[in-house]
Amino acid sequence: VQLQASGGGLVQAGGSLRLSCATSGLNFRLYGMAWYRQVPGKQRESVATITTSGGTNYAGFVKGRFTISRDNARRTLYLQMNSLKTEDTAVYYCNTRDWWGKGTQVTVSS
């Protein structure tokens, strides 16, 4: 199983980014998926989850700003991030069960 996150980068506060997580080696439509993030020195924290049927859940600190979605035909997970804040700066990881992608760095400047 491979999860490859991409789409991170440097953006000004208030800007937007769209993260993607391409998957292989699993029957994607059968797995709930999630985005996590981690800042150096802190624990990895859940950002958003999506079920196999498309049900979503968000951490309070991103609710209303981020949108998680999935494309089962492309076996890809997405995270649309709007109204970014400097505190959103982190490495973002996609996850399902015990599998983790390598992460993509998101840096939000003031």
Wavefront OBJ file of the C-alpha trace (Angstrom):
o trace
v 0.000 0.000 0.000
v 1.294 3.450 -0.901
v -0.082 6.855 0.004
v 1.561 9.861 -1.642
v 0.572 13.317 -0.456
v 1.266 16.362 -2.603
v 0.151 19.942 -3.080
v 1.810 21.593 -0.134
v 3.791 24.776 -0.392
v 4.234 28.330 0.827
v 1.166 30.556 0.893
v 0.242 33.835 2.532
v -2.289 33.955 5.319
v -5.774 34.039 3.874
v -4.739 32.014 0.858
v -5.700 28.548 -0.280
v -4.055 25.238 -1.085
v -5.390 21.913 -2.264
v -3.683 18.776 -1.047
v -3.955 15.465 -2.850
v -3.190 11.954 -1.692
v -2.760 9.409 -4.452
v -3.141 5.822 -3.324
v -2.173 2.457 -4.708
v -2.259 -1.118 -3.524
v -5.644 -0.949 -1.821
v -9.279 -1.042 -2.842
v -9.658 2.650 -2.135
v -13.444 2.772 -2.097
v -13.543 0.340 0.824
v -11.454 2.493 3.174
v -12.254 5.459 5.319
v -9.537 8.085 4.914
v -8.093 10.887 6.974
v -5.784 13.877 6.946
v -3.514 14.563 9.897
v -0.945 17.244 10.541
v 2.110 17.589 12.720
v 4.238 20.468 13.901
v 7.784 19.686 15.106
v 7.758 18.945 18.807
v 4.023 18.327 18.918
v 1.843 15.267 18.519
v 0.270 14.459 15.198
v -3.349 15.626 15.203
v -6.391 14.712 13.176
v -7.590 17.352 10.733
v -10.447 15.690 8.861
v -11.894 12.271 8.114
v -14.123 10.884 5.394
v -16.005 7.598 5.409
v -16.483 5.185 2.524
v -19.898 6.725 1.904
v -18.589 10.289 1.970
v -19.487 11.284 5.488
v -17.059 13.864 6.844
v -15.816 15.071 10.195
v -13.503 17.963 11.005
v -11.371 19.181 13.848
v -12.789 22.308 15.372
v -9.819 24.404 14.351
v -10.459 23.828 10.607
v -14.229 23.577 10.489
v -15.648 25.921 7.882
v -12.251 26.472 6.255
v -11.130 22.999 5.074
v -13.016 20.459 2.983
v -12.076 16.807 2.699
v -13.242 14.863 -0.337
v -12.476 11.706 -2.256
v -12.529 10.501 -5.835
v -12.951 6.742 -5.774
v -12.413 6.409 -9.535
v -9.010 8.114 -9.205
v -8.285 6.495 -5.827
v -7.354 9.912 -4.536
v -8.085 11.841 -1.366
v -8.196 15.647 -1.279
v -8.065 18.436 1.260
v -9.147 21.879 0.122
v -7.755 24.435 2.543
v -9.109 27.974 2.457
v -8.582 31.014 4.674
v -5.271 29.598 5.798
v -3.749 30.852 9.020
v -0.131 30.868 10.171
v -1.054 28.258 12.780
v -1.977 25.868 9.946
v 1.736 25.548 9.169
v 2.590 21.854 9.516
v 3.406 18.693 7.639
v 0.157 17.173 6.412
v -0.249 13.412 6.146
v -2.900 11.207 4.627
v -3.842 8.057 6.464
v -5.965 4.985 6.409
v -5.801 2.319 9.095
v -2.110 1.627 9.734
v -0.832 3.202 6.521
v 0.650 6.692 6.310
v 1.836 8.792 3.418
v 5.170 10.660 3.608
v 3.543 14.018 4.167
v 3.611 17.358 2.431
v 4.784 20.605 4.011
v 2.354 23.495 4.268
v 3.810 26.840 5.313
v 1.566 29.839 5.851
v 3.300 33.202 6.122
v 1.894 36.296 7.786
l 1 2 3 4 5 6 7 8 9 10 11 12 13 14 15 16 17 18 19 20 21 22 23 24 25 26 27 28 29 30 31 32 33 34 35 36 37 38 39 40 41 42 43 44 45 46 47 48 49 50 51 52 53 54 55 56 57 58 59 60 61 62 63 64 65 66 67 68 69 70 71 72 73 74 75 76 77 78 79 80 81 82 83 84 85 86 87 88 89 90 91 92 93 94 95 96 97 98 99 100 101 102 103 104 105 106 107 108 109 110
